[in-house]
C-alpha cells in the first residue's frame, strides 16, 4: 500500500483486521491495535515522534493525527496516544495529546499538545482543548476552550462500546468487499 509508508526507517505496524482507506495516509512510527479503521482523507503522521492507537479505534474522514517533536523548546516532545474503543469524529485534529479509552472525540475538535483526555469522556463537536489541559473522566466537555458541562449519563457511558463495535462491523464490511 503506497498510502502506508515508512519514514527514516520506521514503518507503520498495523494490528489485525484494520481497514485503512486507500485515500488516507499513514506514515512512520505508527502502531495500531486490532480492528481499527482509518477512513477517507485522514492523515496519521508519525514522522518525528510516535503515534499509538489502541484496539477498536475509528478515525473518521478528514482527521489529522500528528505529534510534537523533541527539541530544546519541548524536551521529549509529545507523542500521540489513543486508548481502546475511541471514536474520532470527522475533521478532528489530534496533536501530541493523550486520549484514554472509551472516548468520543466530536467532529471538528482540536486537541493540542500535552492535553490529556481521561477514560470515558465525550468531547463535543467543535471543542478546542488547549495545550496541557486535562479533561476528567466521566464528563461531557463543550466549547472553545473546552469546559466541563455535566457528568455523563449511564446511557452515554454504554455508547462508547456500542459506537466502537458499530465501526468494527462497518470496517469488516469494507474489508470483505475489498477481498472479493
C-alpha positions, 0 to 999 in steps of 0.5 A: 500500500503506497498510502502506508509508508515508512519514514527514516526507517520506521514503518507503520505496524498495523494490528489485525483486521484494520481497514485503512482507506486507500485515500488516507495516509499513514506514515512512520512510527505508527502502531495500531491495535486490532480492528481499527479503521482509518477512513477517507482523507485522514492523515496519521503522521508519525514522522518525528515522534510516535503515534499509538492507537489502541484496539477498536479505534475509528478515525473518521474522514478528514482527521489529522493525527500528528505529534510534537517533536523533541527539541530544546523548546519541548524536551521529549516532545509529545507523542500521540496516544489513543486508548481502546474503543475511541471514536474520532469524529470527522475533521478532528485534529489530534496533536501530541495529546493523550486520549484514554479509552472509551472516548468520543472525540466530536467532529471538528475538535482540536486537541493540542499538545500535552492535553490529556483526555481521561477514560470515558469522556465525550468531547463535543463537536467543535471543542478546542482543548488547549495545550496541557489541559486535562479533561476528567473522566466521566464528563461531557466537555463543550466549547472553545476552550473546552469546559466541563458541562455535566457528568455523563449519563449511564446511557452515554457511558454504554455508547462508547462500546456500542459506537466502537463495535458499530465501526468494527462491523462497518470496517469488516464490511469494507474489508470483505468487499475489498477481498472479493 
